[in-house]
Amino acid sequence: MHISVEGLPALGKSEILSVLRLYYPDQVVVLPELVKEAAEQEGIDLFRERARLSEAIWARLPERERAIRDALSAGRTVIEESHLAVHAAYAAALGDTSFLVQFREREPNIVWPNRFVRFVAPIAVSRARQRGRADPRYAVSEEILRRMLPWLDAWHARQGSDLWLVEADRPPAEVLEDVTSATGLAYREQANEEVLPYLFLLGRPAAGKSELIQFLRHLSPDERAAAYHLGRLRVADDFPLLWELFVADDLWEKAGRGRLHSRRAGENYAVTDEGVWPFLILKLQEQLAYHPVAPGETVIVEFARGGPTAYRDALHLWSPTFLPKAAILYLDVTFAESWRRNIARYDRDRRAGILTHSVPREEMERTYARDDWATLAPHGQGYLPLGGIRVPYETVPNTPEPTSADAFAHRFQPALATLWELHRNR
């Protein structure tokens, strides 16, 4: 596809296109504005040397059109900053009839874009940004801009142009998102295939799951992939979903309908509806189905369960969509250690934040005093049969608590290397 990005001066066209050039190097060829390129290379004043400028433009046009055809033949998207109809609109506003005559003669034979993307903003925004740019060579008055725009609109109407409008008086990230959509570009990661797609990270509350994730996030992408076989990290944690149910219960209680899934336990909550636990697993899967793992990415699925069949019940709820790509890492700590860390990490002053939550003692004893992991996975490593799928697992004793990068690496690098080998050989 051949696309041109047009718009008033200083609305960010060059800057946005430089981002596209950087992030989509194998998909896109970005070509600078032909008029500006000619003026800068030959030292031409855009407003005072119109005849010389016209001559330079027409001299460069054949080379520009060859570059466009070559890029399109190679399967690349061509994005060109501005186009000659914009220059013709400025010529009309400046009274440059000579260029307009030349333009009309050559117009039928010019290689025109398939799509036009226009940055739209009030003229006052363009003028303010021109002042910020502080380059008098390209300063265009409000009067000229007001005369130029109707001519360009009429040209597009005659051509029946595929014209996309992008509001430019917004934060740059929003403008970039709309331009990317208009150009049809899709980011392609340089994916490392030697990584685990899904890592189920299990263990009692405060077993060290969040701390491990924090350590892994601070590794460089190359080290994380080479030494730990994990890609770009995304975390899917069921606790925020549980917290939403608690907060919803607060609202139902205020509305006079009573709580549905929980009750207050001191300054915290206790679960009263055991149906919550399978609901959370199914909700996680719904979210992951909507946003599945990408090449080179690792999704860490984090949850804790307790009870005589808790992990067996939870893991058997997982769909075959995920299990063939999953491995399980269980962090093993005693109930007493889990409770000690649970209390130590709670910060009363940050009670409103879910990351500093503490599980009440009553809930800890009722739900997490025992779990079935040792029965379900009696060996330190191996495979769990889940729905006819062999899912690799590794159990890592996580006491004492690691407190340095070296301690984390010593404990978890061998475990994740083993998981990767089990995953490859399943």
C-alpha positions in Angstrom: 0.0 0.0 0.0 1.1 3.5 -0.8 0.0 6.0 1.9 0.6 9.8 2.3 0.4 11.6 5.6 -0.6 15.2 5.2 -1.7 18.0 7.5 -1.0 21.5 8.7 2.7 22.4 9.6 4.2 21.2 12.9 1.4 18.8 13.9 3.9 15.9 14.3 3.9 14.2 11.0 7.7 13.8 10.7 8.0 12.7 14.3 5.3 10.1 14.1 6.7 8.7 10.8 10.2 8.5 12.4 8.6 6.2 15.1 7.0 4.0 12.4 10.3 3.8 10.5 12.0 2.6 13.8 9.5 0.1 14.9 8.4 -1.4 11.6 11.8 -1.6 9.7 10.9 -4.7 7.7 7.4 -3.6 6.8 7.5 0.1 5.9 9.5 2.5 3.8 9.1 6.1 5.0 9.9 8.8 2.4 10.4 12.4 3.5 8.4 15.3 2.1 9.6 15.7 -1.5 9.2 19.5 -1.5 11.2 20.0 1.8 13.9 17.5 0.6 14.4 19.5 -2.6 14.5 22.8 -0.8 17.0 21.7 1.9 19.3 19.9 -0.5 19.5 22.9 -2.9 19.2 25.7 -0.4 15.9 27.0 -1.9 13.7 29.5 -0.1 10.2 27.9 -0.1 8.4 31.2 -0.4 10.7 33.5 -2.4 12.2 31.1 -5.0 9.1 29.4 -6.4 10.3 28.9 -9.9 13.5 27.3 -8.8 11.6 25.2 -6.3 9.3 23.9 -9.0 12.2 23.0 -11.2 13.8 21.0 -8.4 10.6 19.2 -7.5 9.9 18.0 -11.1 13.6 17.0 -11.5 13.4 14.7 -8.4 9.9 13.3 -9.0 11.0 10.4 -11.3 13.5 9.1 -8.8 10.9 9.3 -6.0 8.4 7.4 -8.1 11.0 4.7 -8.8 11.7 4.3 -5.1 7.9 4.0 -4.5 7.5 1.3 -7.1 10.6 -0.6 -6.0 9.3 -0.7 -2.4 5.8 -1.8 -3.4 7.3 -4.5 -5.5 9.3 -5.7 -2.5 6.0 -6.1 -0.5 6.7 -3.0 1.7 4.2 -0.4 2.8 5.3 3.0 1.5 4.4 6.0 3.7 5.2 9.4 2.2 5.2 12.6 4.1 2.9 14.9 2.2 2.3 14.8 -1.6 2.2 17.2 -4.5 -1.4 18.1 -4.2 -0.6 19.7 -0.8 2.1 21.7 -2.5 -0.4 22.7 -5.2 -2.8 23.9 -2.5 0.0 26.1 -1.1 0.8 27.3 -4.6 -2.9 28.3 -5.0 -2.8 30.1 -1.6 0.4 31.9 -2.6 -0.8 32.8 -6.1 1.9 30.6 -7.8 -0.1 30.1 -11.0 3.0 28.8 -12.8 3.3 25.7 -10.6 -0.5 25.1 -10.8 -0.3 25.0 -14.6 2.6 22.5 -14.4 0.7 20.5 -11.8 -2.5 20.1 -13.9 -0.5 19.0 -16.9 1.4 16.3 -15.0 -1.3 15.3 -12.5 -2.7 12.4 -14.5 0.7 10.7 -14.7 1.8 11.2 -11.1 2.0 8.0 -8.9 -0.6 8.9 -6.3 -1.1 7.1 -2.9 -3.9 4.6 -2.4 -4.7 6.2 1.0 -4.3 9.7 2.6 -4.0 10.2 6.3 -4.6 13.8 7.4 -3.5 15.1 10.8 -6.4 17.4 11.9 -6.1 20.2 14.4 -7.1 23.9 14.7 -4.9 26.3 12.9 -4.1 27.9 16.3 -2.5 24.6 17.3 -0.4 24.5 14.2 0.7 28.1 14.7 1.6 27.5 18.4 3.7 24.4 17.5 5.4 26.3 14.7 6.5 28.9 17.3 7.7 26.0 19.5 9.6 24.6 16.5 11.2 28.0 16.0 12.3 27.4 12.4 11.4 30.4 10.2 12.1 28.5 7.0 8.9 26.6 7.4 6.7 29.1 9.2 3.3 29.5 7.5 0.9 32.3 8.4 -2.7 31.7 9.5 -3.9 33.6 6.3 -2.1 31.2 4.0 -3.3 28.1 5.9 -6.9 29.3 5.7 -6.6 29.8 1.9 -4.8 26.4 1.4 -7.2 24.1 3.1 -10.3 24.6 1.0 -8.3 24.0 -2.2 -6.9 20.7 -0.8 -10.4 19.6 0.3 -11.8 20.3 -3.1 -8.9 18.3 -4.7 -9.6 15.3 -2.5 -13.3 15.5 -3.3 -12.6 15.5 -7.0 -10.3 12.5 -6.7 -12.6 10.5 -4.4 -9.7 10.0 -2.1 -9.6 7.4 0.6 -9.0 10.0 3.3 -8.5 9.1 6.9 -8.6 11.9 9.6 -6.5 11.7 12.7 -7.0 14.2 15.5 -3.6 15.6 16.2 -4.4 17.9 19.2 -4.0 14.9 21.6 -1.3 13.1 23.4 1.3 11.7 21.0 0.6 8.1 22.0 -3.0 8.4 21.0 -2.1 10.0 17.6 0.5 7.2 17.0 -2.1 4.5 17.8 -4.6 6.0 15.2 -1.9 6.4 12.5 -0.7 2.8 13.1 -4.3 1.6 12.6 -4.8 3.8 9.5 -1.6 2.4 7.9 -2.5 -1.2 8.7 0.8 -2.0 10.4 1.1 -4.8 12.9 4.1 -5.1 15.2 6.2 -8.2 14.7 8.4 -9.2 17.6 11.8 -10.7 17.1 10.5 -13.7 18.9 12.7 -16.1 20.8 11.1 -19.5 20.5 13.2 -21.1 23.3 10.9 -19.8 26.0 8.0 -21.3 28.0 4.7 -19.9 26.7 2.7 -20.4 30.0 4.3 -20.8 33.4 1.8 -21.7 36.2 3.3 -20.2 39.4 1.7 -21.9 42.4 2.2 -21.9 46.1 0.7 -20.7 49.4 0.1 -17.0 50.0 3.5 -15.2 50.5 5.4 -18.2 49.3 7.5 -15.8 47.2 5.6 -15.8 43.9 5.5 -12.0 43.6 9.1 -11.6 44.6 10.2 -14.1 42.0 8.3 -12.3 39.3 9.9 -9.0 40.4 13.4 -10.6 40.1 12.6 -12.0 36.7 11.2 -8.6 35.5 14.5 -6.9 36.3 16.6 -9.3 34.1 17.5 -8.2 30.7 15.4 -9.9 27.9 18.4 -11.8 26.6 19.4 -13.1 30.0 15.8 -14.0 30.9 15.5 -16.0 27.7 18.9 -17.7 27.7 19.2 -18.6 31.4 15.6 -18.9 32.5 13.8 -19.8 29.2 11.2 -17.0 29.8 10.2 -14.4 27.3 8.7 -11.0 27.6 6.6 -11.3 30.8 2.9 -10.9 31.3 1.3 -11.8 34.6 -2.2 -13.3 34.9 -3.1 -13.3 38.6 -6.4 -14.3 40.0 -6.1 -12.2 43.2 -7.3 -8.9 41.5 -10.3 -10.8 40.3 -11.0 -12.0 43.8 -10.5 -8.5 45.1 -13.1 -7.2 42.6 -15.6 -9.7 44.1 -14.8 -8.4 47.6 -15.3 -4.8 46.6 -18.6 -5.7 44.7 -19.8 -7.4 48.0 -19.1 -4.1 49.8 -21.4 -2.3 47.3 -24.1 -5.0 47.5 -23.9 -4.6 51.3 -24.3 -0.8 51.1 -27.3 -1.4 48.7 -29.0 -3.5 51.3 -28.8 -6.8 49.4 -26.2 -8.5 51.5 -22.8 -9.9 50.6 -22.6 -12.7 48.0 -19.1 -14.2 48.2 -17.3 -12.9 51.3 -17.6 -11.4 54.7 -15.6 -8.9 56.6 -12.8 -10.4 58.7 -11.3 -7.6 60.7 -9.8 -5.2 58.2 -9.8 -7.7 55.5 -12.1 -10.3 53.9 -12.8 -14.0 54.1 -14.3 -16.1 51.3 -17.7 -17.6 52.2 -18.6 -19.0 48.7 -16.4 -22.0 47.7 -17.7 -21.6 44.2 -15.4 -18.5 43.9 -12.3 -20.7 43.4 -13.4 -22.4 40.2 -14.9 -19.2 39.0 -11.6 -17.5 39.2 -9.8 -20.2 37.2 -12.5 -19.9 34.5 -12.3 -16.2 34.5 -8.5 -16.3 34.0 -8.9 -18.6 31.1 -11.5 -16.3 29.5 -9.1 -13.4 29.8 -6.2 -15.4 28.3 -8.4 -16.7 25.5 -9.1 -13.1 24.6 -5.5 -12.2 24.8 -3.5 -15.4 24.1 0.3 -15.7 24.4 2.3 -14.1 21.6 5.5 -15.5 20.1 8.4 -14.8 22.4 6.1 -14.0 25.3 5.7 -15.9 28.6 2.5 -15.5 30.5 3.0 -16.2 34.3 -0.3 -17.6 35.6 -0.2 -17.0 39.4 -2.6 -18.4 41.9 -2.7 -20.1 45.4 -5.1 -22.8 46.5 -5.7 -24.8 49.7 -7.7 -27.8 50.7 -7.5 -31.6 50.3 -8.1 -31.5 46.5 -7.5 -27.8 45.8 -4.8 -27.9 43.2 -6.2 -31.1 41.5 -9.5 -29.4 41.1 -8.0 -26.1 39.9 -5.6 -27.6 37.4 -8.2 -30.0 35.9 -10.3 -26.9 35.0 -7.7 -25.7 32.6 -8.5 -26.1 28.9 -6.4 -28.1 26.4 -5.9 -24.8 24.7 -3.4 -23.9 27.4 -2.1 -27.1 28.9 0.2 -28.3 26.0 2.1 -25.0 26.3 2.2 -24.8 30.1 4.7 -25.8 32.8 4.2 -25.6 36.5 6.5 -24.2 39.1 5.4 -24.7 42.7 7.1 -22.7 45.5 7.0 -24.9 48.6 6.9 -23.2 52.1 5.3 -24.5 55.3 2.1 -23.0 56.6 4.0 -21.4 59.5 6.4 -19.7 57.1 3.6 -18.6 54.8 1.8 -17.0 57.8 5.0 -15.3 59.0 5.7 -13.8 55.5 2.0 -12.9 55.1 2.1 -10.8 58.3 5.5 -9.3 57.4 4.5 -8.0 54.0 1.3 -6.3 55.1 1.6 -2.6 55.2 -1.3 -1.1 57.1 -0.6 2.4 55.8 -1.1 1.1 52.2 -4.2 -0.9 53.0 -6.1 0.3 49.9 -3.5 -1.3 47.6 -4.2 -4.9 46.6 -0.5 -5.7 46.4 0.0 -5.2 50.1 -3.0 -7.4 51.1 -2.8 -9.8 54.1 -4.9 -12.9 54.3 -6.7 -13.1 57.7 -5.5 -15.8 60.1 -8.9 -17.4 60.0 -8.9 -17.6 56.2 -5.3 -18.9 56.2 -6.1 -21.7 58.6 -9.4 -22.6 56.9 -8.2 -22.5 53.3 -4.4 -22.7 53.2 -3.3 -24.8 56.3 -3.0 -27.8 54.0 -2.9 -28.3 50.3 -2.7 -31.4 48.0 0.4 -30.5 46.0 2.6 -33.1 47.7 0.0 -35.8 46.9 -0.6 -34.6 43.4 3.1 -34.2 42.6 5.0 -36.5 44.9 8.4 -36.1 43.2 10.5 -33.0 42.9 9.9 -32.8 39.2 8.1 -34.7 36.5 4.8 -34.6 34.6 1.2 -34.2 35.8 -1.4 -36.0 33.6 -4.1 -33.4 33.1 -6.9 -34.3 30.7 -4.6 -36.6 28.8 -1.9 -34.0 28.5 1.5 -34.4 30.3 2.3 -31.1 31.9 5.8 -30.7 33.3 6.3 -29.5 36.9 9.1 -28.6 39.3 8.8 -28.1 43.0 11.2 -25.6 44.6 11.6 -25.4 48.4 11.6 -21.6 48.9 13.0 -21.4 52.5 15.0 -19.5 53.5 13.6 -16.5 51.6 16.0 -15.3 48.9 17.0 -11.7 49.4 19.6 -11.1 46.7 19.8 -11.5 42.9 22.5 -14.2 43.4 20.2 -16.1 45.8 17.3 -16.0 43.3 19.5 -17.1 40.4 21.0 -19.9 42.4 17.6 -21.2 43.4 15.5 -20.7 40.3 17.8 -20.8 37.3 18.3 -24.6 37.6 14.6 -25.2 38.3 13.5 -23.3 35.2 16.2 -25.0 33.0 14.8 -28.3 34.1 11.2 -27.2 33.4 12.3 -26.2 29.9 13.9 -29.6 29.2 10.7 -31.3 30.5 8.6 -29.1 28.3 10.7 -29.8 25.2 10.6 -33.6 25.9 7.0 -34.0 26.9 
